[in-house]
Amino acid sequence: MAAILKFIYAMFLFISLFMFPMAIESKNCQTDEECLKNYRCPPHLSLQCIHGWCECEPPVEQPIETPVDLIE
């Protein structure tokens, strides 16, 4: 029983070594261009500087403007 607890404790410590360094990485930015130079996102997302942080967000789609005469 004690050997199992030691093993679980050791695995927890080993896995936590990989989790915390990833959380420390900062992605500070002032503009979207800084994000594009320094970081990468999956192809379906775009990098944007949001509140001073580089974040991968879905691309913003522009609404389609319909002329008024086509609506009537």
KOLNULO-586658 format. One record per residue: residue in one letter; x, y, z of N, C-alpha, C in turn. Coordinates in steps of 0.2 Angstrom, whole numbers, padded with zeros to 4 digits, always signed. Layout:
KOLNULO-586658
AXYZXYZXYZ
...
***
This chain:
KOLNULO-586658
M+0004-0006+0000+0000+0000+0000+0004+0006+0000
A+0010+0006+0004+0014+0012+0004+0018+0013-0002
A+0020+0008-0005+0023+0008-0012+0019+0011-0017
I+0012+0009-0017+0008+0012-0022+0007+0020-0021
L+0006+0022-0015+0006+0029-0013+0012+0033-0015
K+0018+0030-0014+0024+0033-0016+0025+0034-0023
F+0022+0028-0027+0022+0029-0034+0018+0034-0037
I+0012+0035-0034+0007+0040-0036+0010+0047-0035
Y+0013+0048-0029+0016+0054-0027+0021+0056-0032
A+0026+0051-0034+0031+0052-0038+0029+0054-0045
M+0024+0051-0047+0021+0052-0054+0018+0059-0054
F+0014+0061-0049+0011+0068-0048+0017+0073-0049
L+0022+0072-0045+0028+0077-0045+0031+0077-0052
F+0032+0071-0055+0035+0071-0062+0031+0075-0067
I+0024+0073-0067+0020+0076-0072+0019+0084-0071
S+0019+0086-0065+0018+0093-0063+0024+0097-0066
L+0030+0094-0066+0036+0097-0069+0035+0100-0076
F+0031+0096-0080+0029+0098-0087+0023+0103-0087
M+0019+0103-0082+0013+0108-0083+0015+0115-0081
F+0019+0116-0076+0020+0123-0074+0024+0127-0078
P+0030+0125-0081+0034+0129-0086+0030+0131-0092
M+0025+0128-0094+0021+0130-0100+0016+0136-0098
A+0014+0136-0092+0010+0141-0089+0014+0148-0088
I+0020+0147-0087+0024+0153-0086+0025+0157-0092
E+0025+0154-0098+0027+0157-0104+0022+0163-0105
S+0025+0169-0106+0020+0175-0107+0020+0177-0114
K+0015+0180-0116+0014+0182-0123+0012+0189-0123
N+0016+0193-0120+0014+0200-0120+0015+0203-0127
C+0010+0208-0128+0011+0212-0135+0008+0219-0135
Q+0009+0222-0140+0006+0229-0140+0002+0229-0147
T+0004+0226-0152+0000+0225-0158+0000+0218-0161
D-0005+0217-0166-0006+0211-0169+0001+0208-0172
E+0004+0213-0175+0011+0212-0179+0016+0208-0174
E+0016+0210-0168+0021+0207-0163+0019+0200-0162
C+0013+0199-0162+0010+0192-0161+0012+0187-0167
L+0011+0190-0173+0013+0186-0179+0020+0185-0180
K+0024+0189-0177+0032+0188-0178+0034+0183-0173
N+0031+0183-0167+0034+0179-0161+0030+0172-0160
Y+0024+0171-0162+0020+0166-0160+0017+0162-0166
R+0014+0156-0165+0011+0153-0170+0004+0150-0167
C-0001+0149-0172-0007+0146-0170-0009+0141-0175
P-0014+0136-0173-0016+0132-0178-0019+0135-0184
P-0019+0132-0190-0021+0135-0196-0028+0138-0196
H-0033+0136-0193-0040+0138-0193-0041+0144-0188
L-0035+0146-0184-0036+0152-0180-0031+0157-0182
S-0033+0163-0179-0028+0169-0181-0026+0172-0174
L-0019+0174-0174-0017+0178-0169-0019+0185-0168
Q-0021+0187-0162-0023+0194-0161-0020+0196-0154
C-0019+0202-0154-0017+0205-0147-0023+0208-0144
I-0025+0204-0138-0031+0206-0135-0029+0208-0128
H-0030+0214-0126-0029+0217-0119-0021+0215-0117
G-0017+0216-0122-0010+0215-0120-0007+0208-0121
W-0011+0203-0123-0009+0196-0123-0011+0194-0130
C-0006+0190-0133-0007+0186-0139-0011+0180-0138
E-0017+0180-0142-0022+0174-0141-0024+0172-0148
C-0025+0165-0148-0027+0162-0154-0035+0162-0154
E-0038+0166-0159-0045+0167-0159-0047+0165-0166
P-0054+0163-0167-0056+0162-0173-0056+0169-0177
P-0055+0168-0184-0055+0174-0188-0062+0178-0187
V-0061+0185-0187-0068+0189-0187-0071+0189-0194
E-0077+0187-0194-0080+0187-0201-0084+0194-0202
Q-0083+0197-0207-0087+0203-0208-0094+0202-0211
P-0099+0205-0208-0106+0204-0210-0107+0206-0217
I-0111+0202-0221-0112+0204-0228-0117+0209-0228
E-0116+0215-0231-0120+0220-0232-0125+0219-0238
T-0131+0219-0237-0136+0219-0242-0139+0225-0244
P-0139+0227-0250-0142+0233-0252-0150+0233-0250
V-0152+0239-0248-0159+0239-0246-0164+0237-0251
D-0163+0239-0258-0168+0237-0263-0168+0230-0264
L-0163+0226-0262-0164+0218-0263-0168+0215-0257
I-0169+0219-0252-0172+0216-0246-0180+0216-0248
E-0182+0222-0251-0189+0223-0252-0192+0219-0258
***
